[in-house]
Amino acid sequence: MKKFLIINFGGIGDEILFLPTLISLKKAYPDSKITLCLEPRSKGIKDLTDTIDDLILINPKGKNKYLELMKLVLKARFGKFNTVISSGGNKLISLLLFMTGIKERYGFNTGKLSEKLLTKAVTLNKNQYASKMYHELITPITEIKTEVPEINIEHEEKIANSVLIHPGVSKLSVQKNMIKTITPQIWAEVIRLLLENGKQVTLTGGPDDKEVIDEILKIIEPLNNPNFTNYYGKTKNLLDLAKLITKYEKFICSDSAPLHIAVGVKTRTYAIFGSTDDKKLIPQADFVTALKINDDCPIKPCLWEHRQTTCEKLSCLQFNANDIVNEVLK
């Protein structure tokens, strides 16, 4: 039995985007054991897949990050792993993998150190769908390819003529001034127009979304439309949200983790994109559409490529609700 240690730090969206890599490994080595090392905030990924056998929770961004990384090295050394794979682009990742003592080590090529310390340093190509980028880490191991995330849950029966809306983004994004969605007022107008067109509309969100949900409800609930359902706070975890998404014919969301869940369950999805690059975050598939506006911004998409926070102008998010609804109603 082959034992893999996979290291992939990031949010839940990053873990979902990494799923195709894990799925291909499991197909290539069906009797293997896959242990995923990730941040505590993303541990819910295990509920969405049957490819992960065990988790190691490490916080590499807190005040005790060096202690946490040493804890990872110790767990790796005593875990009797055959192979370690890391998605990190830091130049010291190869040194971390070398310190684990694991015989086979795979990561991205970050320079001469990685070429010397890794079994294979894989070329890092960021200009592609992130799942495909991650998947290239295992090209030295298997030729099996999994194109998009697959979430293993039983799909619910579809509600006729239905649209589910998840307007939020992570609180961490907001705190870092990474604005990636439209205003509550535009979301409310989208809902109103969908209701006018006879759609069954449901609004959902998690704890991070309370502020935007409250603003939307101030506008929507006085309309007292029987075709509108407020489902905020009723999904308790990622699995609940995934099951909910499968019940709807169409799903509208921001560039956030629910987008990647919707892709994983193959629900017809429409995602708002402003400052981020849709080509890196959604697959080229007919069940997912990036909603963008032509604002003539010369450096769009700018987030990560040109800046670490979004600009104050936010011209890339000045959507017209009618344009969004017209696309969804096609």
C-alpha positions, 0 to 999 in steps of 0.5 A: 500500500502506497502512502501519500502525504499531500500538502496544500495550504489555503482556503476551502476553494484551494482545497476543492481546486486540488481535488482532481489531483487527489482523485487521479492519485486514487485512481492510479493507486486505488489501495493507497492511503492519502493524507492531506495536510491543510489549514484548520479553516479548510478541514471541511473538505473531507466531507466532500470527497472519499479520496482523503483518508486522513488529515493533518491540520497545520496553521502556517500563517499564525504567530507560531508558524515555525513551530507548526511547520516543525510539527508537520516535519515530525508527523511526516517523519513518523508517518511512514509515507512513501511520497510527499507532494506540495503545491507551494510556490515558496522557494523553501518548500523543497527544503521543508519536503527534504526535512520530512525524510520522505523518499519521493518528493514532488513540488513546483520548480522554484529554482536550483534548490528545488531541482536538487532536493526534489525527486522531480521539480515540476514546471509551475504554469500559473496561466491556466485553470488552477486545478490543471496547474495543481494536477501537473504535480503528479504528471511524473507519477501517473498519466491519469487526468481528472479535469474538474473537481468531483464532489461525491454526494447524492444529488437532490431532486431539482426544484422546477424553475429555481435559482439559488443565490449565494452573494457572499465572499469569505470574511478574510477577503473582506478584511484584506480589502479584496472586494470580489462581489457586487453590492447588496443593492445589486444582488437585491435587484437581481432577485427582484427581477428573477421573481418578476420572471416567475423564478423560484428564488432562494437566498443562502449564505454562511456566518461570514455573509450576515452583513450582506444578507441582512442588507438584501433582506431589507429590500426583498422581504417587504415585497412579500413574494411567495416565490422567495425563500430566505435560507440563510443560516440553515446550512450548517457545513459544506456538505449541507451547502453542496446538497442544497446547490444540487437541488437548484436548476441554476446557481448565482454566486461570487468568486468564492468557495461556493463557486467551486462547490457548485462546479464540483456538483455540476450545477449550472452556475453563474459567477460574478468576476471583477478583479480576479481572473476567471480563466484561472478559477473556473474550467472551460465547461458549458455548465459554468459562466463567468459574468464580467463587464467591459469596464475598459480597465487596462490592468484587469484582472488585477488582483494578484497579478498587479495588486494585493488588494482591490482598488477604490474605484471598483469599476469592474464590479459596476454591474447592471442587474438586468444584464445578470438576469438576462444571462441567467434567463437565456 
